[in-house]
Amino acid sequence: MAAATTHAYPITKTDEEWRRILSPEQYAVLRGHGTERPGSCALLTEKRRGTFSCAGCGTPLFKNDTKFESGTGWPSFNTPLPGAVETTEDRSYGMLRTEVHCSQCGGHLGHVFPDGPPPSGLRYCMNGVALDFQPD
């Protein structure tokens, strides 16, 4: 399991509480470090002005003006809101990746890669099921 689960977060819940408030798919991604099927989330095509937040705890994570079409099948962003996310090293599946998780509840959001557009050059490849969207 990724190191994110050993860190103390401001928002904590028991496993039973997480299972009660999250759908089975959200639980599998946010708490179990899973990945949704590419192209399966409506947020992939969300283009309205607004804010994407953690589906587990409601923490604002990304503004829609940092979202871009990466062609991967997952919502992608180039810059998170300040202090919204943290990263850890992920060595699962025999590869080295950088996991992205919510800074407030530790929920697994996706991974970040160094192949995004300016200004950051990063691609925060997020599981749409781990996000909620609130239009402006």
NUZALO-353105 format. One line per field, with one value per residue (C-alpha): residue number from 1; x, y, z. Coordinates in nm, 4 decimals, decimal comma. Example, Ala and Ser with C-alpha at 12.3 -4.5 7.8 and 13.67 -1.06 7.14 Angstrom:
<votors>
num	c(1 / 2)
east	c(1,2300 / 1,3670)
north	c(-0,4500 / -0,1060)
up	c(0,7800 / 0,7140)
</votors>
This chain:
<votors>
num	c(1 / 2 / 3 / 4 / 5 / 6 / 7 / 8 / 9 / 10 / 11 / 12 / 13 / 14 / 15 / 16 / 17 / 18 / 19 / 20 / 21 / 22 / 23 / 24 / 25 / 26 / 27 / 28 / 29 / 30 / 31 / 32 / 33 / 34 / 35 / 36 / 37 / 38 / 39 / 40 / 41 / 42 / 43 / 44 / 45 / 46 / 47 / 48 / 49 / 50 / 51 / 52 / 53 / 54 / 55 / 56 / 57 / 58 / 59 / 60 / 61 / 62 / 63 / 64 / 65 / 66 / 67 / 68 / 69 / 70 / 71 / 72 / 73 / 74 / 75 / 76 / 77 / 78 / 79 / 80 / 81 / 82 / 83 / 84 / 85 / 86 / 87 / 88 / 89 / 90 / 91 / 92 / 93 / 94 / 95 / 96 / 97 / 98 / 99 / 100 / 101 / 102 / 103 / 104 / 105 / 106 / 107 / 108 / 109 / 110 / 111 / 112 / 113 / 114 / 115 / 116 / 117 / 118 / 119 / 120 / 121 / 122 / 123 / 124 / 125 / 126 / 127 / 128 / 129 / 130 / 131 / 132 / 133 / 134 / 135 / 136)
east	c(0,0000 / 0,1190 / 0,2772 / -0,0229 / -0,2092 / 0,0487 / 0,0388 / -0,1957 / -0,4492 / -0,6735 / -0,9847 / -0,9962 / -1,2715 / -1,2922 / -1,3054 / -1,6726 / -1,7439 / -1,5670 / -1,7701 / -2,0915 / -2,0265 / -1,8573 / -1,9986 / -1,8228 / -1,6312 / -1,5302 / -1,4154 / -1,2089 / -1,0284 / -1,0035 / -0,9340 / -0,8063 / -0,5767 / -0,7723 / -0,8172 / -1,1423 / -1,1818 / -1,0565 / -1,3346 / -1,5911 / -1,6477 / -1,8703 / -1,6205 / -1,3808 / -1,5773 / -1,6732 / -1,5925 / -1,7873 / -1,6089 / -1,5876 / -1,3937 / -1,3109 / -1,2960 / -1,2211 / -1,5252 / -1,4235 / -1,4004 / -1,4938 / -1,1520 / -1,1160 / -0,8380 / -0,8365 / -0,9975 / -1,1441 / -0,9072 / -0,6184 / -0,7985 / -0,6895 / -0,7617 / -0,4756 / -0,6232 / -0,5736 / -0,9388 / -0,9028 / -0,9551 / -0,6162 / -0,4984 / -0,1673 / -0,1788 / -0,3594 / -0,4823 / -0,2129 / -0,1790 / -0,4630 / -0,2677 / 0,0343 / 0,2404 / 0,4110 / 0,6259 / 0,4240 / 0,6164 / 0,3142 / 0,2846 / 0,6618 / 0,7011 / 0,7881 / 0,5145 / 0,4163 / 0,0828 / -0,1382 / -0,3623 / -0,5855 / -0,3894 / -0,6834 / -0,8121 / -0,5342 / -0,7720 / -0,6002 / -0,6777 / -0,4460 / -0,0888 / 0,1185 / 0,3441 / 0,6040 / 0,4398 / 0,1804 / 0,1425 / 0,2867 / 0,3111 / 0,3841 / 0,4739 / 0,2866 / -0,0143 / -0,2206 / -0,4094 / -0,7041 / -0,9711 / -1,2987 / -1,4836 / -1,2512 / -1,3691 / -1,6827 / -1,7479 / -1,9098 / -1,9836 / -1,9163)
north	c(0,0000 / 0,3539 / 0,5660 / 0,8038 / 0,5728 / 0,6103 / 0,9913 / 1,1611 / 1,3770 / 1,6536 / 1,4622 / 1,1031 / 0,8443 / 0,4768 / 0,2298 / 0,1730 / 0,5481 / 0,5749 / 0,2802 / 0,4478 / 0,7845 / 0,6672 / 0,4591 / 0,1240 / 0,2676 / 0,5818 / 0,3675 / 0,1428 / 0,4466 / 0,6903 / 0,4418 / 0,1383 / 0,3206 / 0,1841 / 0,3266 / 0,3806 / 0,2663 / 0,5363 / 0,7401 / 0,6233 / 0,9494 / 1,2407 / 1,4861 / 1,4015 / 1,6344 / 1,8962 / 2,2387 / 2,4822 / 2,7288 / 2,5897 / 2,3884 / 2,0187 / 1,8931 / 1,5678 / 1,3376 / 1,2048 / 1,5224 / 1,8182 / 1,9856 / 2,2095 / 2,0640 / 2,2155 / 2,5075 / 2,4285 / 2,6759 / 2,4351 / 2,1388 / 2,0209 / 1,7366 / 1,4900 / 1,2136 / 0,9631 / 0,9095 / 1,0689 / 1,4313 / 1,6051 / 1,9290 / 2,1153 / 2,2889 / 2,2052 / 2,4703 / 2,5682 / 2,3077 / 2,0944 / 1,7814 / 1,5890 / 1,3282 / 1,0040 / 0,7543 / 0,4684 / 0,1531 / -0,0666 / -0,2710 / -0,2835 / 0,0824 / 0,4090 / 0,6744 / 0,9728 / 0,9231 / 1,2256 / 1,2300 / 1,4798 / 1,6787 / 1,6759 / 1,3150 / 1,1277 / 0,9958 / 0,8586 / 1,0860 / 0,9609 / 1,0253 / 1,3170 / 1,2930 / 1,5351 / 1,5566 / 1,8299 / 2,1726 / 2,5012 / 2,6662 / 2,3687 / 2,1042 / 1,8572 / 1,6360 / 1,5604 / 1,2579 / 1,2212 / 0,9578 / 1,1372 / 0,9247 / 1,0712 / 1,4232 / 1,6317 / 1,9416 / 2,2651 / 2,5158 / 2,8855)
up	c(0,0000 / -0,0716 / 0,1996 / 0,1968 / 0,4369 / 0,7166 / 0,7297 / 0,9802 / 0,7933 / 0,9295 / 0,8125 / 0,9321 / 0,9335 / 1,0140 / 0,7273 / 0,8093 / 0,7872 / 0,4490 / 0,3178 / 0,4327 / 0,2632 / -0,0593 / -0,3429 / -0,3934 / -0,6929 / -0,5005 / -0,2085 / -0,4380 / -0,5830 / -0,2908 / -0,0106 / -0,2068 / -0,4517 / -0,7474 / -1,0972 / -1,2839 / -1,6455 / -1,8854 / -2,0422 / -1,7857 / -1,5974 / -1,7025 / -1,5501 / -1,8317 / -2,0615 / -1,8000 / -1,9473 / -1,7285 / -1,5029 / -1,1529 / -0,8989 / -0,8771 / -0,5196 / -0,3366 / -0,3462 / -0,0052 / 0,1983 / -0,0237 / -0,0258 / -0,3357 / -0,5553 / -0,9066 / -1,0909 / -1,4317 / -1,6030 / -1,5283 / -1,6918 / -2,0369 / -2,2782 / -2,2441 / -2,4583 / -2,1755 / -2,0798 / -1,7353 / -1,6306 / -1,6477 / -1,4907 / -1,4988 / -1,1592 / -0,8321 / -0,5908 / -0,3370 / -0,0605 / -0,1986 / -0,2885 / -0,1680 / -0,3488 / -0,2584 / -0,4451 / -0,5924 / -0,6834 / -0,7536 / -1,0742 / -1,1169 / -1,2098 / -1,0381 / -1,0453 / -0,8344 / -0,6596 / -0,5932 / -0,2884 / -0,1095 / 0,1482 / 0,3904 / 0,3911 / 0,2101 / -0,0551 / -0,3674 / -0,6632 / -0,9380 / -1,0520 / -1,1806 / -1,4855 / -1,6312 / -1,9754 / -1,9322 / -2,0933 / -1,9650 / -1,7275 / -1,4968 / -1,7564 / -1,5351 / -1,6023 / -1,2946 / -1,4275 / -1,1887 / -1,1435 / -1,2144 / -0,9570 / -0,6906 / -0,7812 / -0,7423 / -0,9525 / -0,8398 / -1,1178 / -1,0470)
</votors>
